[in-house]
Amino acid sequence: MQYPNYRPIMKLKYLLLAGILCATLHSCVVLSPKKYKALLADRDSLSTRTNTLEAEISALQADTMHLHRQLADLQNSYNTLNSNYSKLNDNYNNSSTKVNELATDLKKREQRLKEVEEALKKRDAASSALKEKLQKALLGFQNNGLSVAIKDGKVYVSMADKLLFPTGSIVIDQHGKDALIQLAVVLNKEPDINIAVEGHTDNKKVINLGQIKDNWDLSVLRATSVTRFLTETQGVDPHRLTATGKSEFQPVDEGETPEALAKNRRIEIVLTPKLDEIYDLIKQ
């Protein structure tokens, strides 16, 4: 027996089943070939970008290592420069100290030089004054082979041998004694003057003079004769005197004329102001 409403109900069931099936099928994602290819392309693009980023990371790492090396080199250079600067600074400080010391020493030397110059001026002034005194005292003998001159701060009283000695003799004659007496008067008034008596001869050989062997003997013995007369007869302090013989080896005239030879035969009395003050200054 069939019911009249059976077919509509079955049809409704089939429609519900189809709807459920369609809903079920609709819930599943079905990719089309186009979308699939697009997904593949995105994947490949991501892979390429990943590789690129990895390469960039490697390059950055290499650059970082290179920068670290450069930084280390710069640090070493800085340390070296800093060390050199410290040395230069030390050298500068040492040099500055030395410069200051030299400057101080230079000032002291300049002061001493000024003092020495002043002392030399005093010496020269004393020598000039002494020369004037001697010229006045010995004025009467200056036409007989006596002269007074200043050289290197010293006063030279030069006496020709004819003024003091007979030919070939070492004994002072009266005319020579008179000159030496006048000289001694001035010397005894000037106790700060050192005195050197020098004997000089010409270059002619000594002949038949007994104990006198040569010009050395003649020059020395004449110098000692003058020295003895000044000290033993005229009271000049012997501590102030020295006697030396120069023989023929310090001529004042190189000629061979009688006049030149006569100039070379002489006694020179060299008067030197005491230089203790100058010596003390130089030693400082």
Phi, psi and omega in degrees: 000130181256142179268146186292330184263016186291312183298313179300325180293317179297320180297320179296322178297316180296322180294318177298318179296319180293322179296317178298318181297316180296320179296321178295315180293326182291331180289340178273133180274122178248113182279140176275161178304323181295314179294325180296316179296322179297319177298318178299318180297318178298320179298314180297321180296317178297320179297318179296315179297323177298315179298318180297316179297321178297320178296317178298320178297317178299317179296317178297321177296318178296317178298321179297316178297318179297317178295323176299317178296316178299318178298318179296317179296316178297322178297317177297317178298319178298316180298318179296314179297320179295320178295316178297320178298318179298318179295315179298321179295319177297316179298319179298315180297318178296316180296319179298320178297316179296320178299316179297319179296317179296320179298318178296316179296321180298318178299318179296318180295320178297321178295317178295320178299318178298319180293320178296317179299319178296318179296320178295323176297319177297318179298314181297321178295319178295321179295319179296317179296319179297318179301315180298318179297317181292320179298320178293316183292326185253019184304322183289350182251359187286346175266003181244033176092022177245136177218154178233128182214161177246132177214125179056039177079003179248152177258126180251118172257109183256127180238123177295150184298331181292338178286334187248322191230148166293162183304127177071009184255159174246009180261125183287131177275177187295321180299320178293322178297320180299318179294318181292329178296315178297321178296317182296326178302315179291316183297322180290340177271354182237075186292345181266021180250126173275147188232128175239126179256117184245128175263136180228147178233173169274188185263014179274139183291146178284133181231129172055052177246026174063247185289343181275112186276324185200186182294335175297309179302314184299315182293319181292315184293324176294320178296318180290329176297315179294319181297316179298318181297317181293321185274314187278328184261321186256359172075020176288135183301118183295339178294342182271350189250150166225148179238130181221153175246129181255356181056224184260009196264006173227064182288151173265347179218124183278357183288170180246010179286159177303324179294317180295316180296324180293323178296325183284335177275102188202164167247127176248124176255112186260120184252122184236119173302141181300135185251025182303319181298317180292316179299319178298320179294319181293325181290338184294000000 
